[in-house]
Amino acid sequence: MSSFDEMDAFEGASLSARAMAARPVPYLDDLNPAQRDAVERMDGPVLMLAGAGTGKTKALTARIVHLLNTGRARPNEILAVTFTNKAAREMKERVGRMLGQSIEGMPWLGTFHSICVKLLRRHAELAGLKSNFTILDTDDQIRLLKQLIRAENIDDKRWPARMLAGIIDDWKNRALTPGKVPVAESGAFNHRGIELYARYQQRLKDLNATDFGDLLLHVVTIFQTHPDVLGQYQRWFRYVLVDEYQDTNIAQYLWLRLLAAGHKNICCVGDDDQSIYGWRGAEVGNILRFEQDFPGAHVVRLEQNYRSTPHILAAASNVIRGNEGRLGKELWTEAEEGEKVRLIGHWDGEEEARWIGEEIESMQRGTRGMRGYDLNEVAILVRASHQMRAFEDRFLTIGLPYRVIGGPRFYERMEIRDAMAYFRQVVSPEDDLAFERIVNTPKRGLGDKAQQTIQAMAREHAVPLVEGARIAVDNGLIKGKGGGALRQLVEDLGRWGRLVNDAGMTHMELAEIVLDESGYTTMWQNDKSPEAPGRLENLKELVKALENFENLQGFLEHVSLVMDNDKQDSDQKISIMTLHAAKGLEFPSVFLPGWEDGLFPSQRSMDESGQKGLEEERRLAYVGITRAEEVCTISFAGNRRVFGQWQSQLPSRFVDELPEDHVEVLTPPGLYGGGYGAAAQTPQPRGGIEERVAKADGYNSPGWKRLQARSGQRGMSQPKESRNTVIDLEAVSSFTLGDRVFHQKFGYGAVVGIEGDKLEIDFDKAGTKKVVARFVSSSDDIPF
């Protein structure tokens, strides 16, 4: 039986067109006018421009049902493409419910990759493969690229396999075979990228294998070079539907255009304002160009929102209006007005986390003039994963259960567990579990045999593993590169252990030394995977967390205790996730912390992509706001600690874009945020929030002083009544910023930071140190 005969076989298992045509159409009665227009306009190109929460899945599913119910198409003649298997399953279930019976005869409803696998297996020989080809996962792909790099005598430390994998993946997302890569990109991977790409593709064919990028690339290439094959599928797929069109890359775009080029019965559903995956190849231009690609296309704007309040929609709409590259639409709702978007500024990230924790507890009790909210109804959406640490710490401390969606919790992440294993080993050399984790992380050339030798020496001499390792290298039992690296590690661990009690070094400085000298930080700096920058940020956040503890031991005990206390199972949990992971989700109450320039919008995104990057960040802000159904709270901090140093922060430019009529400012007059952008209005008293924020001991931070110094630029001067508070707060310490002081060990210096009874001092000879105030004297009291 030919591949096309097989397609005919699906008809026998499907519902007959006549039977479906006789069915009533109650599903149309549930649609609003715009949705119904999109469903009933079945022929020709249709763009369903669906804003957040406008029922686009309902409309798309109803369109499939209508095609079947009216006899326009049989189940096997509809190609419906989604981005996730979950979305495909949900669509199939919805179609079945609308039809009133299970629908199994839709073989072409699935993800891009799942459908392309079917197509490629039917025509594998046209791509130089056999039909039983294997699909390599990421680890296999990296292993194969490493072999090719080494065979070419390329330094894989300077030019790692992950970097090459990223370059090749980008080319495949753009439907570029080795022969089509532009000459302008020939400098990639030390001018060897295209050559290695060609060798990699040949090696895959030799192995009868593909990677994920090949699934689309091979099918697009087959369609482009074999018009007879393309023509057959154009006839078979009489109607093409695609969800989340704004997230398509160039290869997916070409695939869809080729299939719809004949009949042009293509319906694309998407929202240009929610295109937030440019970093993984998504091209917002695909949806922006739809009317040019398909002249005469019918554009339907779904603008009636069924999720959020008018205030939330107004805030989101005003922010996204700042983007030039958009098709434009205006969300509206029949819902009552509800709460205004709440905006509050804090002195630092820790205070932000404390306040949000208290606010969630108050919302639970219904003491904010609102209904009571279950924890399952609350989400915290952050721009970067390293922001989660402050919230996780706070919630663990006060016993609020939470879940991290889209990844492990902060202290369960691989890089954090690795770093803490180093700290444990330094503090407690007898911790064999910690040593087992770090001994070959980063890679030191120690295989299973070497590690078995270490275990044997430790058992024979009844000593910890680190001592077993010392004995092994001293007796020449582990030689070569691995032996040298192991000797260095053992010596380093001993030296770091002695520094634990060095009064001249803070435990934050020691943590940085351990991570740097062990090569662990360098390992992630050299890693070119998309996750590496986030892992480095998490390591910085870990060092920052140490500031709240007297020493490493206290910090490690704290983490152990709070993680143990969190083992209780609870049905009610706060959801914490990144903004990217939140797309497609919704919650009654949403907190959006960290709205500061450089953090959000991300400085890296703006540096790498300029205006295009800024517009994607603004779309991310739009996505964040529109996740909220009833209450949306945006916050920012005036100061954040980065690697132990104060950094003053300015509110995000997106805060300026919030419409004042739809925003309630919770920050008291004179405190950070009063007089900035949407915070320029006079805030209304609100249940003791002002009192708690006013007590925040943030006035002593260098960041606050710098912000006050430039208050004329951003309207942040402090009213007279608040200045008295500053005097009271500064009375906690007898020192003020800029004071010259003397320390018996470090000599003379100037105070650059004050936290309670701790001073941050820039010493003339010893550099910046943190010391307890009682160990410091005013330089005026020291005789010269």
C-alpha angles and dihedrals in degrees: 000000000000122000090253092049087055089058089056089056090067090067094068091056094046132084113272115253091232093053092051093044089060093057122106117248107229090147089073092057090062093058128093117233095267093047091048091050090054092049098046096044092084104156127067129013116325127183113200102200098197120186122209113295095004097125099256094154089053091051094045092049092046089053091056091048091048092052089053097039094052093046093243090129141008118233093259091052094063120086108197116178129195133173099234136039088231091058090048092052092048091049092050091050092049092050089052093050093049091049091046094236142063114281114208100153099082102100094164100057107103147082124314090254098046092051093045091051089058092048094046094049088055092052103024093132090063088062094046093257139112119243092249093061118151126233115228119222121220095270092052090047092052091047092053093047091050089056091052093047093051092046088058092049092241118156101251092196092060094035106030124193093242090061091053091046090055092050093049092046090053091051091050091049086057092049092245118153116198090267093053101049107120117253088235088068095051090105091069117124096009092316090299100090100102093043092051091045089057092047090048092052091049091049090052090054091048088054092044087238142126135195122225093267090057093060091073097028094055093047093048090049091050091050091048095048102035110050092177092061092045091048092053092053092044087059094044097047097059093168126033121195126178130186125211091017091172089068097057120117124216095269091052090046093053091047092054094044092051092052094047097040094100109044096015089212093146126140116192119191120196150110120244088200090063098051099124105145102081089125090067097045104277112146116208088193089074092071094036089056097047096108091048092048092048110032113209092026116165111232118202117190115208101202105151105103120209097184115055142043123257091254092055093046092048091052093048093046093050092051096047090047087076091072117094097193100071140101094227134231137167120229118216137171141198090220122115118266099256124170122352117238105275121226125190135168124211134194095239144352094265092055088048090055092045092051094047090050091052092044092053090051090050091048088051090057093044093238097135097077088265134099117277114272125214115224089246087064094059128082134178113207117195131188095222129029093232088069089069093073096075092050094045091050092048096046093046090051096050095036101247108151116228142170129214111222119208097018147017123295116270099262091042095058117114097240092047093049089049093049093046090049087058091049091048092051092050093049096039115026089187092067099111094175090058092048092051089054097049104033093091099020108126095028112271099172094260111143129189092277093055092049091049088053090053090050091049093051091048092052094044093052097033093235135127118276094257089059090044087056091051091051091048095054094040090056094045093244091134113043140173127033093334092052092051092048091048092051089051091050093050092049092046092050090052092049093046090049090056090051091059090082096037106123090202094064130063119224089242090059090047091051090053091049092051094049093045101042093043089060092238096120091045090052091061093040088058094044109099098194118122089247096057099084090051091050090053090050089051090053090052089050090051091055089048090054090060091068091079094060135069095230145347093271092057091049094050091049091050093053092047092050098045093045089050091049090053095061093096111109115236130180090206113070137156112240117230120186145137120271089248091056091049096064109120093020131101136194134185091234125030130183118201108191130179100041094165130131109261092026097050112034086035113238091214092054092050093045093050100040107019116200091357090056092048091052091052089050089052090051087052089055089051091051091050096051093045092055087074120090102182113354128033120181121188120191140176137182130231093214137024130185111235114186091338095310128110114244120187113225132206120212115264117271084237088069087063088056096057110107111245094218091062099041130084113201113216095182111104120241111280095017120108110292097029106119097016122117110299087004091069092095121088108265121232120235111263124189102297097310092123092051093053094045091047088058092057107120095224102118093088096059118108088231091061091049091050091047091051090049090059096035090120089067097053104024096250104133117145120243121237095252091057094051091070088059090055092054091051092048094049089052086076088079128038089215129076132198113286095024115144110234141176130225123191093230105028100036125211126000147141128258110246100165139024127198114170106294093348124094129200106213131187101214119205093233108012100049125226117343136169114228138166111262095235091065092058131077129199109258087231089067094054116089113230 
